[in-house]
């Protein structure tokens, strides 16, 4: 079922792109396939980024809820869920994108493995309407014309660390680049704080009996993930066909651009809102006849009391003076 519903459609979409593009370069088809997939996921990506940003902005509110709950976990969770409902935030909204990406990656890996193990699979595993395309028919008669490289520079069927030993450096460069891009992609989403506790410090405080703050835990986990995920990607992709590394590299670059766009739009919206608020606060109100009316300065309560006491003192002094004159 997984092969029929996931692997074969992904495989055929890749083969379709490969058969239609000029030059029939396999590396270029993977790049175009990845860009197309990321564009199709754009609504989900945009929603996930807004959810992640909203969750970061809620951290001060969550701190206040924790203080108000005073250790009552049930009350704390109830207040948190009410806050999420009020702000229309799904705390698990970011999981959706991960759920979509994992089957795509596994399906692409399985499909590419078919081509690596047997290049004739590009014909036999394709749908009939794709298998009847002119270039696929050419490959059916002569499979040696299959170009499984990236512009003739990288053999995408080889791993960075081949089973025969040694290092295939063109593939290693792609693997390293994909890990680096993943690092900057994760860093782009991290909130910038001057002082952040590490997981080791939080665990040390917990051993001393200090209760850890949820915002500090999430910041520490996010900071650790920023380094762990690129390392994990490097370890996983260094021993498999570099076509997967090319997919991960392209996906990371497109994701970085998408995140920059969404975060940039949010900054522009905040700047516009701030400018509108400040202009409204400094604007003058108009009275009857369209004449401008300058708003009276509001005197704080302390100043009002001081003015009243000054008036009383002045009235007392004036009364004493009158009595002396009389």
C-alpha positions as CSV (number, residue, x, y, z in Angstrom):
1,X,0.0,0.0,0.0
2,X,2.8,2.4,0.9
3,X,4.5,1.6,-2.5
4,X,1.3,2.1,-4.4
5,X,0.1,5.3,-2.6
6,X,3.4,7.0,-1.8
7,X,6.5,5.6,-3.6
8,X,5.1,5.1,-7.1
9,X,3.4,8.6,-7.4
10,X,6.6,10.3,-6.2
11,X,8.8,8.2,-8.4
12,X,6.6,8.9,-11.5
13,X,6.5,12.7,-10.8
14,X,10.3,12.7,-10.8
15,X,10.5,10.6,-13.9
16,X,7.9,12.8,-15.7
17,X,10.0,15.9,-14.9
18,X,13.1,14.1,-16.1
19,X,11.5,13.0,-19.4
20,X,10.1,16.5,-20.2
21,X,13.0,18.9,-19.4
22,X,15.5,19.7,-22.1
23,X,18.7,17.8,-21.8
24,X,17.1,15.1,-19.6
25,X,19.5,15.7,-16.7
26,X,18.6,13.7,-13.6
27,X,20.2,16.2,-11.1
28,X,18.2,19.1,-12.6
29,X,15.0,17.0,-12.4
30,X,15.6,16.4,-8.7
31,X,16.0,20.1,-8.1
32,X,12.8,21.0,-10.0
33,X,11.0,18.2,-8.3
34,X,12.0,19.5,-4.9
35,X,11.0,23.1,-5.7
36,X,7.7,21.9,-7.0
37,X,7.0,19.9,-3.8
38,X,8.0,22.9,-1.6
39,X,5.7,25.2,-3.6
40,X,2.8,22.7,-3.2
41,X,3.4,22.7,0.6
42,X,3.6,26.5,0.8
43,X,0.2,27.0,2.5
44,X,1.1,24.4,5.1
45,X,4.6,25.9,5.5
46,X,3.2,29.4,5.9
47,X,0.7,28.3,8.5
48,X,3.4,26.4,10.4
49,X,5.7,29.5,10.5
50,X,2.9,31.7,11.8
51,X,2.1,29.1,14.5
52,X,5.7,28.9,15.5
53,X,6.0,32.7,15.7
54,X,2.7,33.0,17.7
55,X,3.9,30.4,20.1
56,X,7.2,32.4,20.7
57,X,5.2,35.6,21.3
58,X,3.0,33.8,23.9
59,X,6.0,33.0,26.2
60,X,5.4,36.0,28.5
61,X,1.7,35.1,28.9
62,X,2.7,31.5,29.7
63,X,5.1,32.7,32.4
64,X,2.3,34.7,34.0
65,X,0.0,31.7,33.8
66,X,2.6,29.6,35.5
67,X,2.9,32.1,38.4
68,X,-0.9,32.4,38.7
69,X,-1.2,28.6,38.9
70,X,1.3,28.4,41.7
71,X,2.3,24.8,41.0
72,X,-1.2,23.6,40.2
73,X,-0.6,21.6,37.0
74,X,-4.3,21.1,36.2
75,X,-5.1,24.8,36.6
76,X,-2.0,25.7,34.6
77,X,-2.9,23.4,31.7
78,X,-6.5,24.6,31.7
79,X,-5.4,28.3,31.6
80,X,-2.9,27.5,28.8
81,X,-5.6,25.8,26.7
82,X,-7.9,28.7,27.2
83,X,-5.1,31.1,26.0
84,X,-4.5,28.9,22.9
85,X,-8.2,28.9,22.2
86,X,-8.5,32.7,22.6
87,X,-5.5,33.4,20.3
88,X,-6.6,30.6,17.9
89,X,-3.3,28.8,18.1
90,X,-2.7,25.1,17.7
91,X,0.4,24.1,19.8
92,X,0.8,21.0,17.6
93,X,0.4,22.8,14.3
94,X,4.0,22.5,13.3
95,X,3.9,18.7,13.4
96,X,1.8,18.7,10.2
97,X,4.7,19.7,7.9
98,X,6.9,17.1,9.4
99,X,4.3,14.4,8.9
100,X,4.1,15.4,5.2
101,X,7.8,15.6,4.6
102,X,8.7,12.2,6.1
103,X,6.7,10.1,3.6
104,X,8.0,12.2,0.7
105,X,11.6,11.6,1.8
106,X,11.1,7.9,2.3
107,X,9.2,7.6,-1.0
108,X,12.0,9.4,-2.9
109,X,14.6,7.3,-1.2
110,X,12.8,4.1,-2.2
111,X,12.3,5.3,-5.7
112,X,15.9,6.4,-6.2
113,X,17.1,3.1,-4.8
114,X,15.2,1.3,-7.5
115,X,17.1,3.3,-10.2
116,X,20.4,2.8,-8.5
117,X,19.9,-1.0,-8.2
118,X,18.4,-1.4,-11.6
119,X,18.2,1.6,-14.1
120,X,15.6,-0.3,-16.1
121,X,13.1,0.5,-13.3
122,X,12.8,4.0,-14.7
123,X,10.8,2.3,-17.5
124,X,9.1,-0.7,-15.8
125,X,8.0,1.2,-12.6
126,X,6.5,4.2,-14.5
127,X,2.9,4.6,-15.3
128,X,1.9,3.7,-18.8
129,X,1.3,7.2,-20.0
130,X,4.8,8.2,-18.8
131,X,6.4,5.0,-20.1
132,X,5.1,5.9,-23.6
133,X,6.8,9.3,-23.6
134,X,9.5,9.6,-26.4
135,X,12.5,9.9,-24.0
136,X,11.4,7.0,-21.8
137,X,10.9,4.9,-25.0
138,X,14.5,5.8,-26.0
139,X,15.8,4.6,-22.6
140,X,13.8,1.4,-23.0
141,X,15.7,0.6,-26.1
142,X,19.1,1.8,-24.7
143,X,19.3,2.3,-20.9
144,X,22.9,3.5,-21.2
145,X,21.6,6.9,-22.3
146,X,20.3,7.5,-18.8
147,X,22.1,10.6,-17.3
148,X,22.2,10.1,-13.6
149,X,24.5,13.0,-12.8
150,X,24.2,16.6,-11.8
151,X,25.3,18.4,-14.9
152,X,27.9,15.8,-15.5
153,X,29.8,16.8,-12.3
154,X,28.4,14.5,-9.6
155,X,27.3,10.9,-10.0
156,X,24.1,11.0,-8.0
157,X,24.0,7.2,-7.6
158,X,27.2,7.3,-5.5
159,X,27.4,8.0,-1.8
160,X,29.9,10.4,-0.1
161,X,31.3,7.3,1.6
162,X,31.1,4.5,-0.9
163,X,30.9,0.9,0.3
164,X,34.3,0.2,-1.5
165,X,36.0,2.7,0.8
166,X,37.4,6.2,0.4
167,X,35.6,9.5,0.0
168,X,33.6,10.6,-3.1
169,X,34.3,14.4,-2.6
170,X,31.7,15.8,-5.1
171,X,29.0,14.0,-3.1
172,X,30.6,15.0,0.2
173,X,30.4,18.6,-0.7
174,X,26.6,18.3,-1.3
175,X,26.2,16.4,2.0
176,X,28.1,19.1,3.9
177,X,26.2,21.9,2.2
178,X,22.8,20.3,3.0
179,X,23.8,20.1,6.7
180,X,25.0,23.7,6.8
181,X,21.8,25.0,5.1
182,X,19.8,23.0,7.7
183,X,21.7,24.8,10.5
184,X,20.9,28.2,9.1
185,X,17.3,27.3,8.4
186,X,16.9,26.3,12.1
187,X,18.8,29.3,13.3
188,X,16.5,31.6,11.3
189,X,13.5,30.5,13.4
190,X,15.2,30.7,16.8
191,X,14.2,33.7,19.0
192,X,17.2,35.9,19.6
193,X,17.8,36.3,23.4
194,X,20.8,37.7,25.2
195,X,20.8,35.1,28.0
196,X,19.7,31.5,27.4
197,X,20.1,28.6,29.7
198,X,21.5,25.4,28.3
199,X,19.8,22.0,28.9
200,X,22.7,21.1,31.2
201,X,22.0,24.2,33.3
202,X,18.3,23.5,33.4
203,X,18.8,19.9,34.5
204,X,21.3,21.1,37.1
205,X,18.8,23.5,38.5
206,X,16.2,20.7,38.5
207,X,18.5,18.5,40.6
208,X,18.7,21.4,43.1
209,X,14.9,21.5,43.4
210,X,14.4,24.5,41.2
211,X,11.4,24.2,38.9
212,X,12.3,24.8,35.2
213,X,10.4,27.4,33.2
214,X,8.6,26.1,30.1
215,X,9.9,29.0,27.9
216,X,13.5,28.3,29.0
217,X,13.1,24.5,28.3
218,X,11.7,25.2,24.8
219,X,14.5,27.7,24.0
220,X,17.1,25.2,25.2
221,X,15.6,22.4,23.2
222,X,15.4,24.6,20.1
223,X,19.0,25.7,20.5
224,X,20.1,22.1,20.8
225,X,18.1,21.0,17.8
226,X,19.8,23.7,15.8
227,X,23.0,21.7,16.1
228,X,21.7,18.1,16.5
229,X,19.5,18.1,13.3
230,X,22.2,19.1,10.8
231,X,24.5,16.5,12.4
232,X,21.8,13.9,12.1
233,X,21.2,14.8,8.4
234,X,25.0,14.5,7.7
235,X,25.3,11.1,9.4
236,X,22.2,9.7,7.5
237,X,22.9,11.1,4.1
238,X,26.7,10.5,4.0
239,X,26.2,6.7,3.3
240,X,23.3,6.9,0.8
241,X,23.1,8.0,-2.8
242,X,23.9,11.7,-3.2
243,X,20.6,12.2,-5.0
244,X,19.0,12.3,-1.5
245,X,21.5,14.9,-0.3
246,X,20.8,17.0,-3.4
247,X,17.1,16.8,-2.5
248,X,17.8,17.8,1.1
249,X,20.1,20.7,0.0
250,X,17.5,22.1,-2.4
251,X,14.7,21.7,0.1
252,X,16.7,23.5,2.7
253,X,17.5,26.4,0.4
254,X,13.9,26.8,-0.7
255,X,12.7,26.5,3.0
256,X,15.2,29.2,4.0
257,X,13.8,31.6,1.3
258,X,10.2,30.8,2.3
259,X,10.9,31.4,6.0
260,X,12.7,34.7,5.1
261,X,9.6,35.8,3.2
262,X,7.1,35.0,5.9
263,X,9.2,36.5,8.7
264,X,9.9,39.6,6.5
265,X,6.1,40.1,5.9
266,X,5.5,39.8,9.7
267,X,8.2,42.5,10.3
268,X,6.6,44.8,7.7
269,X,3.1,44.3,9.3
270,X,4.5,45.1,12.7
271,X,6.2,48.3,11.4
272,X,3.0,49.4,9.7
273,X,0.9,48.8,12.8
274,X,3.4,50.7,15.0
275,X,3.5,53.6,12.6
276,X,-0.4,53.7,12.5
277,X,-0.6,53.6,16.3
278,X,1.9,56.4,16.8
279,X,0.3,58.6,14.1
280,X,-3.1,58.1,15.8
281,X,-1.8,58.9,19.2
282,X,-0.2,62.2,18.0
283,X,-3.1,63.3,15.8
284,X,-5.3,66.2,17.0
285,X,-9.0,65.8,17.4
286,X,-11.5,68.1,15.7
287,X,-14.4,69.8,17.4
288,X,-17.5,71.4,16.1
289,X,-17.1,73.3,12.9
290,X,-14.0,71.4,12.0
291,X,-11.7,73.4,14.3
292,X,-8.8,71.7,15.8
293,X,-9.0,71.2,19.5
294,X,-5.8,70.5,21.5
295,X,-6.4,67.8,24.0
296,X,-6.0,68.8,27.7
297,X,-3.1,67.3,29.5
298,X,-4.3,64.6,32.0
299,X,-2.8,65.3,35.4
300,X,-2.0,62.2,37.4
301,X,-3.7,61.6,40.7
302,X,-0.7,62.6,42.8
303,X,-0.3,65.9,41.0
304,X,-4.0,66.6,41.4
305,X,-3.7,66.0,45.2
306,X,-0.6,68.3,45.3
307,X,-2.5,71.0,43.4
308,X,-5.5,70.7,45.8
309,X,-3.2,71.0,48.9
310,X,-1.4,74.0,47.4
311,X,-4.8,75.7,46.8
312,X,-5.8,75.0,50.5
313,X,-2.5,76.4,51.7
314,X,-3.0,79.5,49.6
315,X,-6.5,80.0,50.9
316,X,-5.3,79.6,54.5
317,X,-2.5,82.2,54.0
318,X,-5.0,84.7,52.5
319,X,-7.4,84.3,55.4
320,X,-4.6,84.8,58.0
321,X,-3.5,88.0,56.1
322,X,-7.1,89.3,56.1
323,X,-7.4,88.7,59.8
324,X,-4.1,90.6,60.5
325,X,-5.2,93.5,58.4
326,X,-8.5,93.7,60.3
